[in-house]
């Protein structure tokens, strides 16, 4: 009897553990992406500072700054797209999990009602 209750508890907690696993893996991927973004921004910033220090006139400094800002914009835009894609995919998976759970509960309730 205790085994049966334990099995029922595991089965009833399955959607919660699946959702927690999805959230954990999504957050881990987001943290890795943020770490990579920060490293890229830091190294690009240092490279720009070195380049800016080597410029002899205002025009070449302005060109270096323009190139840096374009690269910065591309990097941040790409990171935002990747992050959106990751979160959107996790949201779709979670929605599918809730839909399956809802259908399962509805089927069980229909069975009990008969």
PLY file of the C-alpha trace (Angstrom):
ply
format ascii 1.0
element vertex 114
property float x
property float y
property float z
element edge 113
property int vertex1
property int vertex2
end_header
0.00 0.00 0.00
2.83 2.37 0.83
4.48 1.57 -2.47
1.29 2.38 -4.32
0.96 5.74 -2.54
4.60 6.52 -3.26
4.09 5.68 -6.93
0.95 7.85 -7.09
2.83 10.73 -5.49
5.66 10.39 -8.00
3.18 10.28 -10.87
1.27 13.33 -9.62
4.52 15.30 -9.17
5.84 14.40 -12.62
4.56 17.58 -14.35
6.06 19.74 -11.61
9.46 18.05 -11.88
9.39 18.27 -15.68
8.61 21.98 -15.50
11.33 22.54 -12.89
13.81 20.68 -15.10
12.82 22.80 -18.10
13.19 26.00 -16.08
16.55 24.92 -14.71
17.97 24.04 -18.13
16.61 27.27 -19.63
18.13 29.37 -16.85
21.44 27.57 -17.22
21.50 28.29 -20.97
20.57 31.93 -20.33
23.38 32.26 -17.80
25.86 30.81 -20.28
24.68 33.19 -23.00
24.91 36.16 -20.64
28.41 35.11 -19.60
29.48 34.85 -23.24
27.90 38.24 -24.02
29.64 39.91 -21.10
32.99 38.41 -22.08
32.53 39.58 -25.67
31.51 43.08 -24.62
34.44 43.32 -22.24
37.02 42.16 -24.77
35.56 44.41 -27.49
35.62 47.37 -25.09
39.26 46.74 -24.21
40.16 46.38 -27.90
38.39 49.66 -28.67
40.20 51.44 -25.83
43.53 50.22 -27.21
42.60 51.27 -30.74
41.33 54.66 -29.58
44.57 55.27 -27.72
46.56 54.72 -30.90
44.61 57.20 -33.03
46.41 60.40 -33.97
43.53 62.57 -35.13
39.84 63.10 -34.40
38.60 61.63 -37.70
40.35 58.31 -37.23
39.08 58.19 -33.64
35.55 58.86 -34.90
35.90 56.02 -37.45
37.16 53.64 -34.78
34.29 54.61 -32.51
31.78 54.12 -35.32
33.13 50.65 -36.07
33.05 49.76 -32.37
29.46 50.94 -31.95
28.32 49.02 -35.04
29.93 45.86 -33.70
28.39 46.53 -30.29
24.94 46.92 -31.82
25.30 43.70 -33.82
26.50 41.77 -30.78
23.67 42.94 -28.56
21.04 42.41 -31.26
22.24 38.87 -31.91
22.28 38.11 -28.20
18.74 39.46 -27.80
17.51 37.31 -30.68
19.13 34.19 -29.20
17.69 34.94 -25.77
14.22 35.54 -27.18
14.41 32.30 -29.14
15.48 30.35 -26.07
12.79 31.80 -23.81
10.14 31.43 -26.50
11.04 27.76 -27.01
10.89 27.11 -23.27
7.53 28.86 -23.10
6.16 26.67 -25.88
7.42 23.52 -24.16
5.86 24.62 -20.87
2.58 25.36 -22.64
2.60 21.89 -24.17
3.26 20.40 -20.73
0.30 22.25 -19.22
-1.92 21.26 -22.14
-1.00 17.59 -21.72
-1.58 17.85 -17.97
-4.95 19.48 -18.52
-6.01 16.77 -20.96
-4.85 14.07 -18.56
-6.75 15.59 -15.64
-9.86 16.01 -17.80
-9.68 12.37 -18.87
-9.27 11.20 -15.26
-12.18 13.36 -14.11
-14.37 11.95 -16.88
-13.42 8.43 -15.84
-14.19 9.14 -12.18
-17.52 10.80 -13.05
-18.78 7.67 -14.81
0 1
1 2
2 3
3 4
4 5
5 6
6 7
7 8
8 9
9 10
10 11
11 12
12 13
13 14
14 15
15 16
16 17
17 18
18 19
19 20
20 21
21 22
22 23
23 24
24 25
25 26
26 27
27 28
28 29
29 30
30 31
31 32
32 33
33 34
34 35
35 36
36 37
37 38
38 39
39 40
40 41
41 42
42 43
43 44
44 45
45 46
46 47
47 48
48 49
49 50
50 51
51 52
52 53
53 54
54 55
55 56
56 57
57 58
58 59
59 60
60 61
61 62
62 63
63 64
64 65
65 66
66 67
67 68
68 69
69 70
70 71
71 72
72 73
73 74
74 75
75 76
76 77
77 78
78 79
79 80
80 81
81 82
82 83
83 84
84 85
85 86
86 87
87 88
88 89
89 90
90 91
91 92
92 93
93 94
94 95
95 96
96 97
97 98
98 99
99 100
100 101
101 102
102 103
103 104
104 105
105 106
106 107
107 108
108 109
109 110
110 111
111 112
112 113
